[in-house]
């Protein structure tokens, strides 16, 4: 069945697609075989490189679990602040009042355009003794949270704006027809319906928040999950196995986050009648991060 995005492939196209898929699988297998061979030559596949994760509990209790806890703390706090702050900014961008819409738009565009690493470095400098004088042991944590909140609240603001604008205009017209004010229309009509449309893009951004905590570990000395690689590798000389295990932990945590959000989205869709437009994750993220220069 054809759509506006693509035509249904015919018999020849299907055969061609199967050939391309087969070539890709073969090439991927060759690259994987080459990588494993290289790791084997360097001794990274030896059993003694992997057994510490099974036999030595200190690897988990001293390095991996504390690092994971710090990652979850920084990510959860950043989400807790960035979500409502970003929602308020997104609503502000939709305001009919220029004195609200203008400054909010400038704030969003400013922090959306700055790399999150630069915002973390700014947060670290702001918390130095000559300014806020945050204790040195907690300074990296708060610097990471500051950078994540400033950047991601701006992105979430655009996700909220895109989600609200994706709704049919009839929703706003119906609210106006029964005498609802703009604020009432936004709170009671548009936002509740837009949540379902926004949820995939929001979850995608929450995953980004969790992963970006690793930037603080690499450059600010924040003791998060990925930074545990340095201590484990120094003690056991198993850099590649350690990175593989840490990657699997990230995958498990993010999978749990996305699965929970998918269940929530399913319940929301069942609990109320669909309002029509649902913005795809890629489309909303493009609008939010500025990849789509056309904007909304």
Beta strands, then each sheet from edge to edge (+ up, - down):
end
